[in-house]
Amino acid sequence: MRETMTWGIAAGALAVALLNCFLGYKLRRLWVALGCCVMGGAAGMLLAAQFVPQDAVLPVILAGIAGAVLLTALSFKLYLAGVFLLCMGLVWVVVYAFVPWRRWAVILGLIVGILAGVLAVKWTRAALILTTAASGGASVMRTLMVTEGVAQAVNASAPLSAALLAAAVALGVLGAVVQFRTTRPKT
């Protein structure tokens, strides 16, 4: 049962990573909305948990739902803010996957992520295509590494091996080429 659930989660993660790698730009509004939904829900629940008794679960859940709905609705109005957060987060994930020193991975990921977010606001199409392709390729390789037992030989939190890094880069480049060829720039 547990193994089936693990493979189900891995299949879902692979599907999302491949969609992100090859269709990230076309799905940008969906990714922004989903990211804002998760962040809004978490923020609503964390905020409510500070003001209600510890055993009061319903107000926390309702605050989470309200936060998710509110931030998702705002994501459509504040589209470029969502693009900034999406690209920053995707780049942070890629940097965190490839830098072996965790403290430096977090710091470098934030610096490079903020830079990517700023560039994404300026050049939205190109930045979204490159970040979704890179993070999709890295996520596919990371998921395969963990589910195929490579994680037993290489710690799952360790950086990707050279072969997996090369495969992630190749998949990311392929994803970027597909996205650039299947989308048109706004004129």
Salt bridges, closest charged atoms under 4 A:
none
